[in-house]
C-alpha cells in the first residue's frame, strides 16, 4: 500500500507497460498496465480509457513519428536495460524527459515530466535573464544562469531559492554559498569537480554535465538531478551556463523500494522462508552445477538425507509454532556444522538434504554422526510452557558415483533407503549405503 501511495501521489508521471510479441516472439506493440494521476494530468489521457489497451490504439500516430518508441522500449524491457531520453510528442506539442527501466523481463516503467518550458529556455540564446524570469518562475525545476566572464550568478528562479534557503542577493554576493546545503560527500565532489574552470573544460567536450546531488532542506534531504548546459555567443564561445535541477527524491525512494522488492522476490525463489536454507528448487540448481564440476575435474560428492524423528507428534502435542522452532533449531545446527561451501536445503516439511563436496561416504557418515550427537545433546526451549523439549534426527548417506552416471536422483534414492533403515532400527541413527 505504501508503494502504491508513493507512486500515485508522486509529482512525475508514472506508467507501467507490458511488451506485446507476435508469434515469432518479435515486439510489435506495448500495453498500458498502470498509470498514476500525474500521467493523466500531463498527457490528458484518462486511465479508464487506456488501461489494457495497446499504445498503437491510444496514440495512433506513434508509428509515424521519427523515433520508434516501440522498438526502443522493447529493447529495454527484453534486455533488462535502463535509460533516460528527452522526447517530443506531436500529439501534445510537448517535450518530455523520460526515465525508463525494466523491473522484469517483458515489462518496463516510464517516469517522466513535462520539460517543454525548459526546452524553450535552452533553445533561446538572447535576453536570457528576461526570458528565464518569464518562463521559469512557475515551474518546479531549479534553474540558474551563470556568467562565465565575471563568474556571477545572473539569475535563479523561486524553486532554487526554496531548496537552498538563500535569496538572490546572497547568492549573487557568494555564488558558491548554496553548496553549504549539500550533503558533505556531495559538497566535497562539487568543490573539486564543479568549479567553473572544470565545468568549462568538461562542457567543451561533453556539451552537458549531469550529476545527482543531495540537498539538506527544511523538509529533509532531497535528491536533485542537476543538468548543466552551455550557452554560446555569436562567436561560438561559451559565455553563459544554464543549470537545471529536478527533484527526484520520490523516484529514488521508489527505485529503492522496487530494488528491495525484487531482491526479496529473488531470495524467496531460492530460499526457504522459515529456515533461510536453500529450497528444493535451489538445491537442484546448485547440485547440478556440482555434478558438472566433478564430471569436468573429478572429485567426490556425498548426499545426506535427514528427517526429524516423530515430527508429526511434536506438532500434534505442542503445536505448529513449536514445530517451526524445532525446524529452525535443526537448521541452525546444520549451518554451524556444515561447511559454507557445501549445500544444505530444506526439501519440505521435516525433510532436509545435504550435499558435501570433495568427500566420500565415510566422511559423510562422520559428519552426520557429529550433527546427530549435537542434536541429541541439545534441547529446544519453549517459552509458552517454560519447558525444554528434546528431539532426534535420522540420517541416510550415499555417494554420487560414476557407476550410475553421476545421477543425483539415484544417490538421493539410495540415501532415502538408508534413512528408512535408520528409522526401522529405532530412529536417531545414521546409515550409509
C-alpha positions as CSV (number, residue, x, y, z in Angstrom):
1,X,0.0,0.0,0.0
2,X,2.9,2.4,0.8
3,X,4.4,1.8,-2.6
4,X,1.0,2.5,-4.3
5,X,0.5,5.7,-2.3
6,X,4.0,6.9,-3.2
7,X,3.6,6.2,-6.9
8,X,0.0,7.5,-7.1
9,X,1.0,10.8,-5.4
10,X,4.4,11.4,-6.9
11,X,4.8,14.7,-9.0
12,X,6.1,12.9,-12.0
13,X,4.1,10.8,-14.4
14,X,4.4,7.1,-13.9
15,X,3.4,4.3,-16.3
16,X,3.8,0.6,-16.2
17,X,3.7,-1.3,-19.5
18,X,3.9,-4.8,-21.0
19,X,5.6,-5.6,-24.3
20,X,3.4,-7.5,-26.8
21,X,5.2,-10.0,-29.0
22,X,4.0,-11.6,-32.3
23,X,4.0,-15.4,-32.9
24,X,7.7,-15.1,-33.9
25,X,8.5,-13.5,-30.4
26,X,9.2,-10.1,-32.1
27,X,7.9,-7.0,-30.3
28,X,5.1,-5.3,-32.1
29,X,3.4,-3.1,-29.5
30,X,3.0,-2.5,-25.8
31,X,0.1,-2.3,-23.4
32,X,-0.7,0.1,-20.6
33,X,-0.9,-1.8,-17.3
34,X,-1.0,1.1,-14.8
35,X,-0.7,4.9,-14.9
36,X,-0.8,7.4,-12.0
37,X,-2.7,10.6,-11.6
38,X,0.2,12.7,-12.7
39,X,0.3,10.8,-16.0
40,X,-3.4,11.8,-16.6
41,X,-2.6,15.4,-15.8
42,X,0.5,15.6,-18.1
43,X,-0.9,13.8,-21.1
44,X,-4.7,14.4,-20.8
45,X,-5.2,10.6,-21.2
46,X,-7.6,9.0,-18.7
47,X,-6.6,5.7,-17.2
48,X,-10.1,4.4,-17.6
49,X,-9.8,4.7,-21.4
50,X,-6.2,3.4,-21.9
51,X,-5.5,0.6,-19.3
52,X,-5.4,-2.7,-21.1
53,X,-5.1,-1.0,-24.5
54,X,-2.1,-1.0,-26.9
55,X,-0.2,2.1,-27.4
56,X,-1.0,2.0,-31.2
57,X,-4.7,2.2,-30.2
58,X,-4.1,5.1,-27.8
59,X,-1.6,7.1,-29.9
60,X,-2.5,6.2,-33.5
61,X,0.3,8.3,-35.0
62,X,3.1,6.8,-32.9
63,X,4.5,4.7,-35.7
64,X,4.7,7.8,-38.0
65,X,6.9,9.7,-35.6
66,X,10.6,9.9,-36.4
67,X,11.6,7.9,-33.3
68,X,10.5,4.2,-33.0
69,X,9.3,4.1,-29.4
70,X,8.0,0.6,-29.6
71,X,11.4,-0.7,-30.7
72,X,13.2,1.4,-28.1
73,X,11.1,0.4,-25.2
74,X,11.1,-3.3,-26.3
75,X,14.9,-3.3,-26.2
76,X,14.9,-2.1,-22.7
77,X,12.1,-4.4,-21.5
78,X,13.5,-7.5,-23.0
79,X,17.2,-6.9,-22.1
80,X,16.9,-5.5,-18.5
81,X,18.2,-2.1,-19.5
82,X,17.5,1.4,-18.3
83,X,17.9,4.8,-19.9
84,X,16.9,8.4,-19.9
85,X,15.7,10.3,-23.0
86,X,14.1,13.6,-24.0
87,X,11.3,13.1,-26.5
88,X,8.9,15.5,-28.3
89,X,5.3,14.3,-28.9
90,X,3.4,16.0,-31.7
91,X,0.0,14.8,-30.3
92,X,0.6,17.0,-27.2
93,X,3.0,19.5,-28.6
94,X,5.2,18.9,-25.6
95,X,8.7,17.8,-24.6
96,X,9.1,15.1,-22.0
97,X,12.1,13.9,-20.1
98,X,11.6,10.2,-19.7
99,X,13.4,7.8,-17.3
100,X,12.8,4.2,-18.4
101,X,13.8,0.9,-16.9
102,X,12.7,-2.7,-16.8
103,X,11.7,-4.2,-13.4
104,X,11.3,-7.7,-15.0
105,X,11.6,-9.2,-18.5
106,X,8.9,-8.1,-20.9
107,X,7.8,-5.1,-18.8
108,X,9.0,-1.5,-18.5
109,X,8.3,1.5,-16.4
110,X,8.4,5.1,-17.6
111,X,8.7,8.0,-15.2
112,X,8.5,11.4,-16.9
113,X,7.8,15.1,-16.6
114,X,6.9,17.9,-18.9
115,X,10.1,19.9,-19.8
116,X,8.6,21.9,-22.6
117,X,9.2,25.2,-20.8
118,X,12.8,24.2,-20.1
119,X,13.4,23.2,-23.7
120,X,12.2,26.7,-24.7
121,X,14.8,28.1,-22.3
122,X,17.6,26.1,-23.8
123,X,16.6,26.9,-27.4
124,X,16.7,30.7,-26.9
125,X,20.0,32.4,-26.6
126,X,19.3,36.1,-26.3
127,X,17.8,38.1,-23.5
128,X,18.3,35.1,-21.2
129,X,17.5,36.7,-17.9
130,X,14.2,38.3,-19.1
131,X,13.1,35.1,-20.8
132,X,14.0,32.8,-17.9
133,X,12.2,35.1,-15.5
134,X,9.0,34.9,-17.6
135,X,9.2,31.2,-18.1
136,X,10.7,29.6,-15.0
137,X,9.1,31.3,-12.1
138,X,6.1,29.0,-12.2
139,X,7.9,25.7,-12.8
140,X,9.1,23.3,-10.1
141,X,12.6,22.7,-11.5
142,X,15.5,24.6,-10.1
143,X,17.0,27.0,-12.7
144,X,20.1,29.2,-12.6
145,X,22.1,31.2,-15.1
146,X,25.7,32.0,-14.6
147,X,28.1,34.3,-16.4
148,X,31.4,33.0,-17.5
149,X,33.1,36.4,-17.9
150,X,32.6,37.7,-14.3
151,X,31.7,34.4,-12.6
152,X,28.4,36.0,-11.5
153,X,25.1,34.3,-10.9
154,X,22.8,36.3,-13.2
155,X,19.5,34.6,-12.3
156,X,17.9,32.0,-10.0
157,X,14.2,31.1,-10.0
158,X,12.0,30.7,-7.0
159,X,12.5,27.0,-6.9
160,X,16.2,27.4,-6.5
161,X,15.7,29.8,-3.6
162,X,13.2,27.4,-2.0
163,X,15.7,24.5,-1.9
164,X,18.9,26.3,-0.8
165,X,17.3,28.9,1.6
166,X,19.3,31.8,0.3
167,X,17.9,34.8,-1.5
168,X,19.2,36.1,-4.8
169,X,21.3,38.9,-3.3
170,X,23.2,36.4,-1.0
171,X,23.8,34.0,-4.0
172,X,24.9,36.9,-6.2
173,X,27.4,38.0,-3.5
174,X,28.7,34.5,-3.0
175,X,27.9,32.2,-6.0
176,X,29.1,29.1,-4.1
177,X,27.1,29.7,-0.9
178,X,24.5,27.2,-1.9
179,X,27.0,24.4,-1.6
180,X,26.7,24.7,2.2
181,X,23.3,23.0,1.9
182,X,24.8,19.9,0.2
183,X,25.4,16.5,1.8
184,X,29.1,16.5,3.0
185,X,30.0,13.8,0.4
186,X,28.3,15.8,-2.4
187,X,29.8,19.1,-1.3
188,X,33.3,17.6,-1.5
189,X,32.6,16.4,-5.0
190,X,31.1,19.7,-6.1
191,X,34.0,21.7,-4.6
192,X,36.6,19.6,-6.5
193,X,34.8,18.7,-9.8
194,X,32.3,21.5,-10.4
195,X,34.5,24.6,-10.2
196,X,33.8,26.9,-13.1
197,X,37.1,26.1,-14.8
198,X,36.5,22.4,-14.6
199,X,32.9,22.7,-15.9
200,X,34.1,24.7,-18.9
201,X,36.7,22.0,-19.8
202,X,34.1,19.3,-19.5
203,X,31.4,21.3,-21.5
204,X,33.9,21.8,-24.3
205,X,33.9,18.0,-24.9
206,X,30.7,16.6,-23.4
207,X,28.3,19.6,-24.1
208,X,26.4,18.6,-21.0
209,X,27.2,17.8,-17.3
210,X,24.8,15.6,-15.3
211,X,25.1,15.0,-11.6
212,X,22.9,13.7,-8.8
213,X,23.2,15.7,-5.5
214,X,21.6,15.6,-2.1
215,X,20.5,18.9,-0.6
216,X,19.5,19.5,3.1
217,X,16.2,21.3,3.2
218,X,13.6,22.2,5.8
219,X,11.7,19.1,4.6
220,X,14.6,16.7,4.9
221,X,17.2,15.5,2.5
222,X,16.2,15.9,-1.2
223,X,17.8,14.3,-4.2
224,X,18.3,16.6,-7.1
225,X,19.3,15.6,-10.6
226,X,21.3,18.5,-12.0
227,X,22.0,19.2,-15.7
228,X,24.4,22.0,-16.7
229,X,24.5,23.1,-20.4
230,X,26.4,25.8,-22.2
231,X,25.1,29.0,-23.9
232,X,27.2,30.2,-26.9
233,X,27.8,33.7,-28.1
234,X,27.8,34.8,-31.7
235,X,31.5,33.7,-31.9
236,X,30.7,30.2,-30.9
237,X,32.2,30.5,-27.4
238,X,30.7,29.6,-24.1
239,X,29.7,32.8,-22.3
240,X,26.9,31.5,-20.0
241,X,25.9,28.3,-18.4
242,X,22.4,27.2,-17.5
243,X,21.8,24.8,-14.6
244,X,18.5,22.9,-14.3
245,X,17.8,20.7,-11.3
246,X,14.9,18.3,-10.9
247,X,13.7,16.9,-7.5
248,X,14.0,13.1,-7.9
249,X,13.5,12.2,-4.3
250,X,10.3,10.2,-5.0
251,X,12.0,8.4,-7.9
252,X,14.9,7.5,-5.7
253,X,12.6,6.1,-2.9
254,X,10.6,4.2,-5.5
255,X,13.7,2.7,-7.1
256,X,15.0,1.6,-3.7
257,X,11.6,0.0,-2.8
258,X,11.4,-1.7,-6.1
259,X,15.0,-2.9,-5.8
260,X,14.3,-4.3,-2.3
261,X,11.1,-5.9,-3.5
262,X,12.9,-7.5,-6.5
263,X,15.7,-8.7,-4.2
264,X,13.1,-10.2,-1.8
265,X,11.4,-11.9,-4.7
266,X,14.7,-13.4,-5.9
267,X,15.5,-14.6,-2.4
268,X,12.1,-16.2,-1.9
269,X,12.7,-18.1,-5.2
270,X,15.9,-19.6,-3.8
271,X,15.5,-19.8,0.0
272,X,13.1,-21.5,2.4
273,X,11.4,-18.6,4.2
274,X,11.3,-20.3,7.7
275,X,14.8,-21.7,7.9
276,X,16.7,-19.4,5.5
277,X,18.2,-22.6,3.9
278,X,18.1,-23.3,0.2
279,X,14.7,-24.6,-1.0
280,X,14.1,-27.6,-3.2
281,X,14.5,-25.6,-6.5
282,X,17.7,-24.0,-5.4
283,X,19.2,-27.3,-4.2
284,X,18.7,-29.0,-7.6
285,X,20.1,-26.0,-9.4
286,X,23.3,-25.9,-7.2
287,X,23.6,-29.7,-7.1
288,X,23.6,-30.0,-10.9
289,X,26.4,-27.4,-11.1
290,X,28.4,-29.6,-8.8
291,X,27.7,-32.6,-11.0
292,X,29.1,-30.8,-14.0
293,X,32.1,-29.7,-12.0
294,X,33.1,-33.2,-11.0
295,X,32.4,-34.5,-14.5
296,X,35.0,-32.0,-15.8
297,X,37.5,-32.0,-13.0
298,X,36.9,-35.2,-11.0
299,X,36.1,-35.4,-7.3
300,X,33.6,-36.8,-4.9
301,X,30.1,-35.8,-3.8
302,X,28.0,-37.2,-0.9
303,X,24.3,-36.9,-0.4
304,X,22.9,-36.9,3.2
305,X,19.2,-37.1,3.7
306,X,17.9,-36.0,7.1
307,X,14.5,-36.4,8.7
308,X,13.3,-35.1,12.1
309,X,12.0,-38.1,14.1
310,X,8.4,-38.1,15.2
311,X,7.9,-34.6,13.9
312,X,4.1,-35.1,13.5
313,X,3.9,-35.9,17.2
314,X,5.8,-32.8,18.0
315,X,3.3,-30.7,16.0
316,X,0.3,-32.5,17.4
317,X,1.5,-32.3,21.0
318,X,3.0,-28.8,21.2
319,X,1.5,-27.0,18.1
320,X,2.9,-25.8,14.8
321,X,4.7,-22.9,16.4
322,X,6.9,-25.3,18.4
323,X,7.3,-27.4,15.3
324,X,8.7,-24.4,13.5
325,X,11.1,-23.7,16.4
326,X,12.4,-27.3,16.1
327,X,12.9,-26.8,12.3
328,X,14.8,-23.6,12.9
329,X,16.8,-25.1,15.7
330,X,17.9,-28.1,13.5
331,X,18.6,-25.7,10.6
332,X,20.9,-23.6,12.8
333,X,22.8,-26.7,13.9
334,X,23.3,-27.6,10.3
335,X,24.6,-24.1,9.4
336,X,27.1,-24.3,12.2
337,X,28.4,-27.7,11.4
338,X,28.3,-27.9,7.6
339,X,31.0,-26.1,5.7
340,X,29.9,-22.9,4.0
341,X,30.8,-24.2,0.5
342,X,28.6,-27.3,1.0
343,X,24.9,-27.3,0.1
344,X,22.2,-27.5,2.7
345,X,18.5,-27.4,1.8
346,X,15.1,-27.9,3.2
347,X,13.1,-30.0,0.8
348,X,9.8,-29.6,2.6
349,X,8.2,-30.4,5.9
350,X,10.8,-32.1,8.2
351,X,12.9,-33.4,5.3
352,X,16.4,-31.9,4.7
353,X,19.2,-32.7,2.2
354,X,23.0,-32.0,2.5
355,X,25.5,-32.2,-0.4
356,X,29.1,-32.5,0.8
357,X,31.8,-31.6,-1.7
358,X,35.1,-33.4,-2.1
359,X,34.4,-36.1,0.5
360,X,33.5,-39.8,0.4
361,X,30.6,-41.6,2.2
362,X,32.8,-42.4,5.2
363,X,33.4,-38.7,5.8
364,X,29.7,-38.2,5.2
365,X,28.9,-40.7,7.9
366,X,31.2,-39.0,10.3
367,X,29.7,-35.6,9.6
368,X,26.1,-36.8,10.0
369,X,27.0,-38.5,13.3
370,X,28.6,-35.3,14.6
371,X,25.4,-33.4,13.8
372,X,23.2,-36.2,15.2
373,X,25.0,-36.2,18.5
374,X,24.8,-32.4,18.8
375,X,21.1,-32.6,18.4
376,X,20.9,-35.4,20.9
377,X,22.6,-33.2,23.5
378,X,20.6,-30.0,22.7
379,X,17.1,-29.1,23.7
380,X,14.6,-26.5,22.4
381,X,13.3,-24.1,25.0
382,X,9.5,-23.4,24.7
383,X,8.8,-20.0,26.3
384,X,5.0,-20.5,26.5
385,X,5.4,-23.6,28.7
386,X,8.7,-22.7,30.2
387,X,10.0,-26.2,29.3
388,X,12.7,-27.7,27.2
389,X,11.8,-30.4,24.6
390,X,14.2,-32.9,23.1
391,X,14.1,-34.3,19.5
392,X,16.2,-36.5,17.4
393,X,17.1,-36.8,13.7
394,X,17.7,-39.8,11.5
395,X,20.2,-39.7,8.6
396,X,20.9,-41.6,5.4
397,X,24.1,-41.3,3.4
398,X,25.1,-42.2,-0.1
399,X,27.9,-41.2,-2.5
400,X,27.3,-39.9,-6.1
401,X,29.4,-42.1,-8.3
402,X,30.2,-42.6,-12.0
403,X,28.7,-46.1,-11.8
404,X,25.2,-44.5,-12.2
405,X,26.4,-41.7,-14.5
406,X,26.7,-39.2,-11.6
407,X,22.9,-39.3,-11.1
408,X,21.7,-37.1,-8.2
409,X,18.3,-38.8,-8.3
410,X,19.8,-42.3,-7.8
411,X,22.1,-41.1,-5.0
412,X,19.1,-39.5,-3.3
413,X,17.1,-42.7,-3.6
414,X,19.9,-44.7,-2.0
415,X,20.2,-42.1,0.8
416,X,16.4,-42.3,1.3
417,X,16.7,-46.1,1.6
418,X,19.5,-45.6,4.1
419,X,17.3,-43.1,6.0
420,X,14.5,-45.6,6.1
421,X,16.8,-48.2,7.6
422,X,17.8,-45.7,10.3
423,X,14.1,-45.2,11.1
424,X,13.5,-49.0,11.1
425,X,16.4,-49.5,13.6
426,X,14.8,-47.3,16.1
427,X,15.5,-43.7,14.7
428,X,18.2,-41.3,15.9
429,X,20.7,-43.2,13.7
430,X,23.0,-42.6,10.7
431,X,23.0,-45.3,8.0
432,X,25.3,-45.4,5.0
433,X,24.7,-47.2,1.7
